[in-house]
Each structure stands twice: as C-alpha cells, then as structure tokens.
Amino acid sequence: MTLFSHPDLTRAEPVAPPRHSARALTQGGTQAQIELDGKIYDLRITRAGKLILTK
C-alpha cells in the first residue's frame, strides 16, 4: 500500500497582492491612464496626496 502526502491547502499563508507605486505609474507626474479589458481609466494624484480613479 502506498501513501501519498497531500499539502494542507486550508492552512496556506495568504499571498499578498502585487504592489505598484502610484508615483512610478505617473512617472513622477500626477496622472496616468490604466487599461482594463479595453477600457481606459484615469488615475490622478491630488494636491492632498490622495488617489482618484475615474472611467
């Protein structure tokens, strides 16, 4: 009889989502365009340092 070891997937550590710098996306400016499924979104950094994403 052969025993197989299966990993316990219920105890897997959560994987952190990718992190991207807004400053890098805007290349040092205040605006960038992001495309998702053929649609363009505008990302803007406000003077207060907040992010606004609009379609």
CHARMM-style PDB file with segment names, atoms N, HN, CA, C and O in Angstrom:
ATOM      1  N   MET     1       0.850  -1.175   0.000  1.00  0.00      PROA
ATOM      2  CA  MET     1       0.000   0.000   0.000  1.00  0.00      PROA
ATOM      3  C   MET     1       0.899   1.242   0.000  1.00  0.00      PROA
ATOM      4  O   MET     1       1.846   1.340   0.780  1.00  0.00      PROA
ATOM      5  N   THR     2       0.582   2.183  -0.887  1.00  0.00      PROA
ATOM      6  HN  THR     2      -0.188   2.104  -1.520  1.00  0.00      PROA
ATOM      7  CA  THR     2       1.364   3.407  -0.999  1.00  0.00      PROA
ATOM      8  C   THR     2       0.575   4.569  -0.416  1.00  0.00      PROA
ATOM      9  O   THR     2      -0.602   4.749  -0.728  1.00  0.00      PROA
ATOM     10  N   LEU     3       1.218   5.342   0.418  1.00  0.00      PROA
ATOM     11  HN  LEU     3       2.175   5.196   0.672  1.00  0.00      PROA
ATOM     12  CA  LEU     3       0.576   6.526   1.000  1.00  0.00      PROA
ATOM     13  C   LEU     3       1.081   7.762   0.269  1.00  0.00      PROA
ATOM     14  O   LEU     3       2.279   7.912   0.031  1.00  0.00      PROA
ATOM     15  N   PHE     4       0.166   8.633  -0.079  1.00  0.00      PROA
ATOM     16  HN  PHE     4      -0.808   8.511   0.115  1.00  0.00      PROA
ATOM     17  CA  PHE     4       0.516   9.878  -0.759  1.00  0.00      PROA
ATOM     18  C   PHE     4       0.337  11.031   0.210  1.00  0.00      PROA
ATOM     19  O   PHE     4      -0.635  11.080   0.964  1.00  0.00      PROA
ATOM     20  N   SER     5       1.261  11.937   0.186  1.00  0.00      PROA
ATOM     21  HN  SER     5       2.051  11.897  -0.426  1.00  0.00      PROA
ATOM     22  CA  SER     5       1.172  13.119   1.035  1.00  0.00      PROA
ATOM     23  C   SER     5       0.556  14.257   0.229  1.00  0.00      PROA
ATOM     24  O   SER     5       1.044  14.601  -0.848  1.00  0.00      PROA
ATOM     25  N   HSD     6      -0.500  14.828   0.749  1.00  0.00      PROA
ATOM     26  HN  HSD     6      -0.896  14.549   1.624  1.00  0.00      PROA
ATOM     27  CA  HSD     6      -1.163  15.958   0.098  1.00  0.00      PROA
ATOM     28  C   HSD     6      -0.971  17.199   0.961  1.00  0.00      PROA
ATOM     29  O   HSD     6      -1.153  17.137   2.177  1.00  0.00      PROA
ATOM     30  N   PRO     7      -0.610  18.313   0.358  1.00  0.00      PROA
ATOM     31  CA  PRO     7      -0.455  19.539   1.166  1.00  0.00      PROA
ATOM     32  C   PRO     7      -1.795  19.968   1.748  1.00  0.00      PROA
ATOM     33  O   PRO     7      -2.839  19.810   1.117  1.00  0.00      PROA
ATOM     34  N   ASP     8      -1.751  20.508   2.949  1.00  0.00      PROA
ATOM     35  HN  ASP     8      -0.902  20.637   3.462  1.00  0.00      PROA
ATOM     36  CA  ASP     8      -2.960  21.007   3.606  1.00  0.00      PROA
ATOM     37  C   ASP     8      -3.239  22.412   3.091  1.00  0.00      PROA
ATOM     38  O   ASP     8      -2.662  23.380   3.587  1.00  0.00      PROA
ATOM     39  N   LEU     9      -4.116  22.531   2.105  1.00  0.00      PROA
ATOM     40  HN  LEU     9      -4.585  21.744   1.703  1.00  0.00      PROA
ATOM     41  CA  LEU     9      -4.403  23.825   1.483  1.00  0.00      PROA
ATOM     42  C   LEU     9      -5.200  24.750   2.388  1.00  0.00      PROA
ATOM     43  O   LEU     9      -5.254  25.954   2.134  1.00  0.00      PROA
ATOM     44  N   THR    10      -5.814  24.227   3.428  1.00  0.00      PROA
ATOM     45  HN  THR    10      -5.771  23.250   3.635  1.00  0.00      PROA
ATOM     46  CA  THR    10      -6.604  25.077   4.325  1.00  0.00      PROA
ATOM     47  C   THR    10      -5.708  25.926   5.217  1.00  0.00      PROA
ATOM     48  O   THR    10      -6.176  26.903   5.802  1.00  0.00      PROA
ATOM     49  N   ARG    11      -4.443  25.579   5.331  1.00  0.00      PROA
ATOM     50  HN  ARG    11      -4.063  24.786   4.856  1.00  0.00      PROA
ATOM     51  CA  ARG    11      -3.531  26.325   6.195  1.00  0.00      PROA
ATOM     52  C   ARG    11      -2.521  27.149   5.407  1.00  0.00      PROA
ATOM     53  O   ARG    11      -1.546  27.642   5.972  1.00  0.00      PROA
ATOM     54  N   ALA    12      -2.744  27.298   4.133  1.00  0.00      PROA
ATOM     55  HN  ALA    12      -3.537  26.897   3.674  1.00  0.00      PROA
ATOM     56  CA  ALA    12      -1.804  28.055   3.299  1.00  0.00      PROA
ATOM     57  C   ALA    12      -1.793  29.525   3.716  1.00  0.00      PROA
ATOM     58  O   ALA    12      -2.830  30.104   4.039  1.00  0.00      PROA
ATOM     59  N   GLU    13      -0.611  30.104   3.701  1.00  0.00      PROA
ATOM     60  HN  GLU    13       0.232  29.633   3.439  1.00  0.00      PROA
ATOM     61  CA  GLU    13      -0.470  31.523   4.027  1.00  0.00      PROA
ATOM     62  C   GLU    13      -1.075  32.363   2.905  1.00  0.00      PROA
ATOM     63  O   GLU    13      -0.904  32.036   1.731  1.00  0.00      PROA
ATOM     64  N   PRO    14      -1.777  33.435   3.250  1.00  0.00      PROA
ATOM     65  CA  PRO    14      -2.334  34.297   2.204  1.00  0.00      PROA
ATOM     66  C   PRO    14      -1.213  34.955   1.396  1.00  0.00      PROA
ATOM     67  O   PRO    14      -0.171  35.327   1.935  1.00  0.00      PROA
ATOM     68  N   VAL    15      -1.452  35.085   0.117  1.00  0.00      PROA
ATOM     69  HN  VAL    15      -2.298  34.783  -0.320  1.00  0.00      PROA
ATOM     70  CA  VAL    15      -0.469  35.704  -0.768  1.00  0.00      PROA
ATOM     71  C   VAL    15      -0.809  37.183  -0.899  1.00  0.00      PROA
ATOM     72  O   VAL    15      -1.951  37.544  -1.186  1.00  0.00      PROA
ATOM     73  N   ALA    16       0.176  38.023  -0.691  1.00  0.00      PROA
ATOM     74  HN  ALA    16       1.104  37.730  -0.459  1.00  0.00      PROA
ATOM     75  CA  ALA    16      -0.047  39.470  -0.789  1.00  0.00      PROA
ATOM     76  C   ALA    16      -0.268  39.855  -2.252  1.00  0.00      PROA
ATOM     77  O   ALA    16       0.411  39.332  -3.137  1.00  0.00      PROA
ATOM     78  N   PRO    17      -1.209  40.760  -2.514  1.00  0.00      PROA
ATOM     79  CA  PRO    17      -1.425  41.209  -3.892  1.00  0.00      PROA
ATOM     80  C   PRO    17      -0.236  42.035  -4.371  1.00  0.00      PROA
ATOM     81  O   PRO    17       0.506  42.582  -3.555  1.00  0.00      PROA
ATOM     82  N   PRO    18      -0.047  42.130  -5.682  1.00  0.00      PROA
ATOM     83  CA  PRO    18       1.062  42.946  -6.192  1.00  0.00      PROA
ATOM     84  C   PRO    18       0.917  44.400  -5.738  1.00  0.00      PROA
ATOM     85  O   PRO    18      -0.194  44.921  -5.644  1.00  0.00      PROA
ATOM     86  N   ARG    19       2.038  45.042  -5.461  1.00  0.00      PROA
ATOM     87  HN  ARG    19       2.941  44.619  -5.537  1.00  0.00      PROA
ATOM     88  CA  ARG    19       2.028  46.449  -5.046  1.00  0.00      PROA
ATOM     89  C   ARG    19       2.756  47.272  -6.100  1.00  0.00      PROA
ATOM     90  O   ARG    19       3.850  46.917  -6.537  1.00  0.00      PROA
ATOM     91  N   HSD    20       2.130  48.381  -6.503  1.00  0.00      PROA
ATOM     92  HN  HSD    20       1.240  48.669  -6.148  1.00  0.00      PROA
ATOM     93  CA  HSD    20       2.718  49.271  -7.500  1.00  0.00      PROA
ATOM     94  C   HSD    20       2.732  50.686  -6.943  1.00  0.00      PROA
ATOM     95  O   HSD    20       1.764  51.121  -6.320  1.00  0.00      PROA
ATOM     96  N   SER    21       3.805  51.390  -7.161  1.00  0.00      PROA
ATOM     97  HN  SER    21       4.592  51.037  -7.667  1.00  0.00      PROA
ATOM     98  CA  SER    21       3.921  52.768  -6.707  1.00  0.00      PROA
ATOM     99  C   SER    21       3.118  53.683  -7.630  1.00  0.00      PROA
ATOM    100  O   SER    21       3.306  53.661  -8.846  1.00  0.00      PROA
ATOM    101  N   ALA    22       2.229  54.483  -7.054  1.00  0.00      PROA
ATOM    102  HN  ALA    22       2.077  54.501  -6.066  1.00  0.00      PROA
ATOM    103  CA  ALA    22       1.464  55.446  -7.852  1.00  0.00      PROA
ATOM    104  C   ALA    22       2.409  56.462  -8.483  1.00  0.00      PROA
ATOM    105  O   ALA    22       2.162  56.934  -9.593  1.00  0.00      PROA
ATOM    106  N   ARG    23       3.487  56.800  -7.786  1.00  0.00      PROA
ATOM    107  HN  ARG    23       3.689  56.417  -6.885  1.00  0.00      PROA
ATOM    108  CA  ARG    23       4.471  57.745  -8.338  1.00  0.00      PROA
ATOM    109  C   ARG    23       5.155  57.139  -9.566  1.00  0.00      PROA
ATOM    110  O   ARG    23       5.445  57.849 -10.529  1.00  0.00      PROA
ATOM    111  N   ALA    24       5.410  55.845  -9.531  1.00  0.00      PROA
ATOM    112  HN  ALA    24       5.175  55.269  -8.749  1.00  0.00      PROA
ATOM    113  CA  ALA    24       6.019  55.187 -10.690  1.00  0.00      PROA
ATOM    114  C   ALA    24       5.021  55.108 -11.842  1.00  0.00      PROA
ATOM    115  O   ALA    24       5.391  55.308 -12.998  1.00  0.00      PROA
ATOM    116  N   LEU    25       3.753  54.818 -11.531  1.00  0.00      PROA
ATOM    117  HN  LEU    25       3.452  54.657 -10.591  1.00  0.00      PROA
ATOM    118  CA  LEU    25       2.737  54.748 -12.581  1.00  0.00      PROA
ATOM    119  C   LEU    25       2.559  56.089 -13.280  1.00  0.00      PROA
ATOM    120  O   LEU    25       2.320  56.138 -14.487  1.00  0.00      PROA
ATOM    121  N   THR    26       2.673  57.175 -12.526  1.00  0.00      PROA
ATOM    122  HN  THR    26       2.867  57.136 -11.546  1.00  0.00      PROA
ATOM    123  CA  THR    26       2.510  58.509 -13.112  1.00  0.00      PROA
ATOM    124  C   THR    26       3.843  59.081 -13.589  1.00  0.00      PROA
ATOM    125  O   THR    26       3.895  60.215 -14.067  1.00  0.00      PROA
ATOM    126  N   GLN    27       4.907  58.313 -13.465  1.00  0.00      PROA
ATOM    127  HN  GLN    27       4.865  57.392 -13.077  1.00  0.00      PROA
ATOM    128  CA  GLN    27       6.259  58.716 -13.872  1.00  0.00      PROA
ATOM    129  C   GLN    27       6.640  60.072 -13.286  1.00  0.00      PROA
ATOM    130  O   GLN    27       7.195  60.926 -13.975  1.00  0.00      PROA
ATOM    131  N   GLY    28       6.333  60.254 -12.003  1.00  0.00      PROA
ATOM    132  HN  GLY    28       5.882  59.559 -11.443  1.00  0.00      PROA
ATOM    133  CA  GLY    28       6.683  61.483 -11.307  1.00  0.00      PROA
ATOM    134  C   GLY    28       5.680  62.606 -11.480  1.00  0.00      PROA
ATOM    135  O   GLY    28       5.808  63.654 -10.847  1.00  0.00      PROA
ATOM    136  N   GLY    29       4.688  62.404 -12.324  1.00  0.00      PROA
ATOM    137  HN  GLY    29       4.583  61.553 -12.838  1.00  0.00      PROA
ATOM    138  CA  GLY    29       3.655  63.420 -12.545  1.00  0.00      PROA
ATOM    139  C   GLY    29       2.467  63.186 -11.625  1.00  0.00      PROA
ATOM    140  O   GLY    29       2.604  62.619 -10.541  1.00  0.00      PROA
ATOM    141  N   THR    30       1.309  63.628 -12.070  1.00  0.00      PROA
ATOM    142  HN  THR    30       1.198  64.089 -12.951  1.00  0.00      PROA
ATOM    143  CA  THR    30       0.109  63.471 -11.248  1.00  0.00      PROA
ATOM    144  C   THR    30      -0.981  62.655 -11.933  1.00  0.00      PROA
ATOM    145  O   THR    30      -2.028  62.409 -11.333  1.00  0.00      PROA
ATOM    146  N   GLN    31      -0.757  62.226 -13.186  1.00  0.00      PROA
ATOM    147  HN  GLN    31       0.094  62.426 -13.673  1.00  0.00      PROA
ATOM    148  CA  GLN    31      -1.800  61.495 -13.899  1.00  0.00      PROA
ATOM    149  C   GLN    31      -1.219  60.308 -14.656  1.00  0.00      PROA
ATOM    150  O   GLN    31      -0.074  60.330 -15.109  1.00  0.00      PROA
ATOM    151  N   ALA    32      -2.049  59.268 -14.780  1.00  0.00      PROA
ATOM    152  HN  ALA    32      -2.979  59.250 -14.413  1.00  0.00      PROA
ATOM    153  CA  ALA    32      -1.696  58.101 -15.589  1.00  0.00      PROA
ATOM    154  C   ALA    32      -2.986  57.496 -16.109  1.00  0.00      PROA
ATOM    155  O   ALA    32      -4.058  57.703 -15.540  1.00  0.00      PROA
ATOM    156  N   GLN    33      -2.875  56.754 -17.186  1.00  0.00      PROA
ATOM    157  HN  GLN    33      -2.005  56.585 -17.648  1.00  0.00      PROA
ATOM    158  CA  GLN    33      -4.022  56.024 -17.708  1.00  0.00      PROA
ATOM    159  C   GLN    33      -3.777  54.541 -17.491  1.00  0.00      PROA
ATOM    160  O   GLN    33      -2.672  54.039 -17.694  1.00  0.00      PROA
ATOM    161  N   ILE    34      -4.832  53.851 -17.074  1.00  0.00      PROA
ATOM    162  HN  ILE    34      -5.730  54.259 -16.909  1.00  0.00      PROA
ATOM    163  CA  ILE    34      -4.771  52.415 -16.820  1.00  0.00      PROA
ATOM    164  C   ILE    34      -5.801  51.745 -17.709  1.00  0.00      PROA
ATOM    165  O   ILE    34      -6.958  52.165 -17.751  1.00  0.00      PROA
ATOM    166  N   GLU    35      -5.387  50.704 -18.422  1.00  0.00      PROA
ATOM    167  HN  GLU    35      -4.448  50.364 -18.388  1.00  0.00      PROA
ATOM    168  CA  GLU    35      -6.303  49.989 -19.309  1.00  0.00      PROA
ATOM    169  C   GLU    35      -6.705  48.669 -18.666  1.00  0.00      PROA
ATOM    170  O   GLU    35      -5.864  47.942 -18.137  1.00  0.00      PROA
ATOM    171  N   LEU    36      -7.997  48.369 -18.716  1.00  0.00      PROA
ATOM    172  HN  LEU    36      -8.680  48.960 -19.146  1.00  0.00      PROA
ATOM    173  CA  LEU    36      -8.528  47.099 -18.229  1.00  0.00      PROA
ATOM    174  C   LEU    36      -9.580  46.617 -19.206  1.00  0.00      PROA
ATOM    175  O   LEU    36     -10.613  47.264 -19.378  1.00  0.00      PROA
ATOM    176  N   ASP    37      -9.328  45.493 -19.842  1.00  0.00      PROA
ATOM    177  HN  ASP    37      -8.489  44.968 -19.702  1.00  0.00      PROA
ATOM    178  CA  ASP    37     -10.278  44.889 -20.784  1.00  0.00      PROA
ATOM    179  C   ASP    37     -10.722  45.875 -21.860  1.00  0.00      PROA
ATOM    180  O   ASP    37     -11.901  45.929 -22.209  1.00  0.00      PROA
ATOM    181  N   GLY    38      -9.784  46.647 -22.381  1.00  0.00      PROA
ATOM    182  HN  GLY    38      -8.826  46.602 -22.097  1.00  0.00      PROA
ATOM    183  CA  GLY    38     -10.085  47.578 -23.462  1.00  0.00      PROA
ATOM    184  C   GLY    38     -10.679  48.899 -23.015  1.00  0.00      PROA
ATOM    185  O   GLY    38     -10.946  49.765 -23.848  1.00  0.00      PROA
ATOM    186  N   LYS    39     -10.892  49.075 -21.721  1.00  0.00      PROA
ATOM    187  HN  LYS    39     -10.675  48.372 -21.044  1.00  0.00      PROA
ATOM    188  CA  LYS    39     -11.430  50.335 -21.194  1.00  0.00      PROA
ATOM    189  C   LYS    39     -10.298  51.106 -20.533  1.00  0.00      PROA
ATOM    190  O   LYS    39      -9.431  50.525 -19.880  1.00  0.00      PROA
ATOM    191  N   ILE    40     -10.319  52.426 -20.712  1.00  0.00      PROA
ATOM    192  HN  ILE    40     -11.023  52.898 -21.243  1.00  0.00      PROA
ATOM    193  CA  ILE    40      -9.272  53.294 -20.173  1.00  0.00      PROA
ATOM    194  C   ILE    40      -9.790  54.006 -18.924  1.00  0.00      PROA
ATOM    195  O   ILE    40     -10.887  54.564 -18.919  1.00  0.00      PROA
ATOM    196  N   TYR    41      -8.985  53.974 -17.878  1.00  0.00      PROA
ATOM    197  HN  TYR    41      -8.094  53.520 -17.883  1.00  0.00      PROA
ATOM    198  CA  TYR    41      -9.296  54.656 -16.627  1.00  0.00      PROA
ATOM    199  C   TYR    41      -8.205  55.682 -16.362  1.00  0.00      PROA
ATOM    200  O   TYR    41      -7.041  55.459 -16.695  1.00  0.00      PROA
ATOM    201  N   ASP    42      -8.581  56.807 -15.763  1.00  0.00      PROA
ATOM    202  HN  ASP    42      -9.527  56.988 -15.493  1.00  0.00      PROA
ATOM    203  CA  ASP    42      -7.626  57.856 -15.416  1.00  0.00      PROA
ATOM    204  C   ASP    42      -7.317  57.789 -13.925  1.00  0.00      PROA
ATOM    205  O   ASP    42      -8.223  57.775 -13.092  1.00  0.00      PROA
ATOM    206  N   LEU    43      -6.045  57.749 -13.604  1.00  0.00      PROA
ATOM    207  HN  LEU    43      -5.309  57.760 -14.281  1.00  0.00      PROA
ATOM    208  CA  LEU    43      -5.577  57.784 -12.228  1.00  0.00      PROA
ATOM    209  C   LEU    43      -4.964  59.151 -11.995  1.00  0.00      PROA
ATOM    210  O   LEU    43      -4.137  59.613 -12.782  1.00  0.00      PROA
ATOM    211  N   ARG    44      -5.371  59.796 -10.912  1.00  0.00      PROA
ATOM    212  HN  ARG    44      -6.043  59.421 -10.273  1.00  0.00      PROA
ATOM    213  CA  ARG    44      -4.862  61.138 -10.624  1.00  0.00      PROA
ATOM    214  C   ARG    44      -4.455  61.218  -9.166  1.00  0.00      PROA
ATOM    215  O   ARG    44      -5.153  60.714  -8.286  1.00  0.00      PROA
ATOM    216  N   ILE    45      -3.318  61.856  -8.916  1.00  0.00      PROA
ATOM    217  HN  ILE    45      -2.751  62.265  -9.630  1.00  0.00      PROA
ATOM    218  CA  ILE    45      -2.872  62.134  -7.555  1.00  0.00      PROA
ATOM    219  C   ILE    45      -3.247  63.578  -7.253  1.00  0.00      PROA
ATOM    220  O   ILE    45      -2.833  64.489  -7.972  1.00  0.00      PROA
ATOM    221  N   THR    46      -4.019  63.794  -6.205  1.00  0.00      PROA
ATOM    222  HN  THR    46      -4.355  63.054  -5.622  1.00  0.00      PROA
ATOM    223  CA  THR    46      -4.466  65.141  -5.859  1.00  0.00      PROA
ATOM    224  C   THR    46      -3.361  65.895  -5.112  1.00  0.00      PROA
ATOM    225  O   THR    46      -2.358  65.308  -4.706  1.00  0.00      PROA
ATOM    226  N   ARG    47      -3.562  67.193  -4.941  1.00  0.00      PROA
ATOM    227  HN  ARG    47      -4.376  67.670  -5.270  1.00  0.00      PROA
ATOM    228  CA  ARG    47      -2.603  68.005  -4.179  1.00  0.00      PROA
ATOM    229  C   ARG    47      -2.518  67.542  -2.733  1.00  0.00      PROA
ATOM    230  O   ARG    47      -1.495  67.724  -2.074  1.00  0.00      PROA
ATOM    231  N   ALA    48      -3.604  66.940  -2.240  1.00  0.00      PROA
ATOM    232  HN  ALA    48      -4.435  66.792  -2.775  1.00  0.00      PROA
ATOM    233  CA  ALA    48      -3.616  66.433  -0.865  1.00  0.00      PROA
ATOM    234  C   ALA    48      -2.963  65.051  -0.758  1.00  0.00      PROA
ATOM    235  O   ALA    48      -2.891  64.481   0.331  1.00  0.00      PROA
ATOM    236  N   GLY    49      -2.483  64.509  -1.894  1.00  0.00      PROA
ATOM    237  HN  GLY    49      -2.541  64.972  -2.779  1.00  0.00      PROA
ATOM    238  CA  GLY    49      -1.813  63.216  -1.872  1.00  0.00      PROA
ATOM    239  C   GLY    49      -2.746  62.026  -1.903  1.00  0.00      PROA
ATOM    240  O   GLY    49      -2.351  60.918  -1.540  1.00  0.00      PROA
ATOM    241  N   LYS    50      -3.974  62.237  -2.328  1.00  0.00      PROA
ATOM    242  HN  LYS    50      -4.295  63.137  -2.623  1.00  0.00      PROA
ATOM    243  CA  LYS    50      -4.945  61.145  -2.426  1.00  0.00      PROA
ATOM    244  C   LYS    50      -5.058  60.700  -3.877  1.00  0.00      PROA
ATOM    245  O   LYS    50      -4.689  61.432  -4.795  1.00  0.00      PROA
ATOM    246  N   LEU    51      -5.573  59.491  -4.072  1.00  0.00      PROA
ATOM    247  HN  LEU    51      -5.873  58.896  -3.327  1.00  0.00      PROA
ATOM    248  CA  LEU    51      -5.739  58.948  -5.419  1.00  0.00      PROA
ATOM    249  C   LEU    51      -7.192  58.998  -5.849  1.00  0.00      PROA
ATOM    250  O   LEU    51      -8.096  58.720  -5.062  1.00  0.00      PROA
ATOM    251  N   ILE    52      -7.408  59.355  -7.105  1.00  0.00      PROA
ATOM    252  HN  ILE    52      -6.673  59.581  -7.745  1.00  0.00      PROA
ATOM    253  CA  ILE    52      -8.738  59.335  -7.709  1.00  0.00      PROA
ATOM    254  C   ILE    52      -8.636  58.501  -8.976  1.00  0.00      PROA
ATOM    255  O   ILE    52      -7.772  58.746  -9.819  1.00  0.00      PROA
ATOM    256  N   LEU    53      -9.520  57.511  -9.112  1.00  0.00      PROA
ATOM    257  HN  LEU    53     -10.221  57.312  -8.427  1.00  0.00      PROA
ATOM    258  CA  LEU    53      -9.576  56.671 -10.304  1.00  0.00      PROA
ATOM    259  C   LEU    53     -10.935  56.877 -10.950  1.00  0.00      PROA
ATOM    260  O   LEU    53     -11.967  56.609 -10.333  1.00  0.00      PROA
ATOM    261  N   THR    54     -10.941  57.355 -12.195  1.00  0.00      PROA
ATOM    262  HN  THR    54     -10.104  57.572 -12.696  1.00  0.00      PROA
ATOM    263  CA  THR    54     -12.200  57.611 -12.901  1.00  0.00      PROA
ATOM    264  C   THR    54     -12.186  56.902 -14.241  1.00  0.00      PROA
ATOM    265  O   THR    54     -11.132  56.596 -14.798  1.00  0.00      PROA
ATOM    266  N   LYS    55     -13.383  56.652 -14.741  1.00  0.00      PROA
ATOM    267  HN  LYS    55     -14.239  56.902 -14.289  1.00  0.00      PROA
ATOM    268  CA  LYS    55     -13.542  55.989 -16.033  1.00  0.00      PROA
ATOM    269  C   LYS    55     -13.692  57.007 -17.121  1.00  0.00      PROA
ATOM    270  OT1 LYS    55     -13.839  56.645 -18.289  1.00  0.00      PROA
TER     271      LYS     55
END
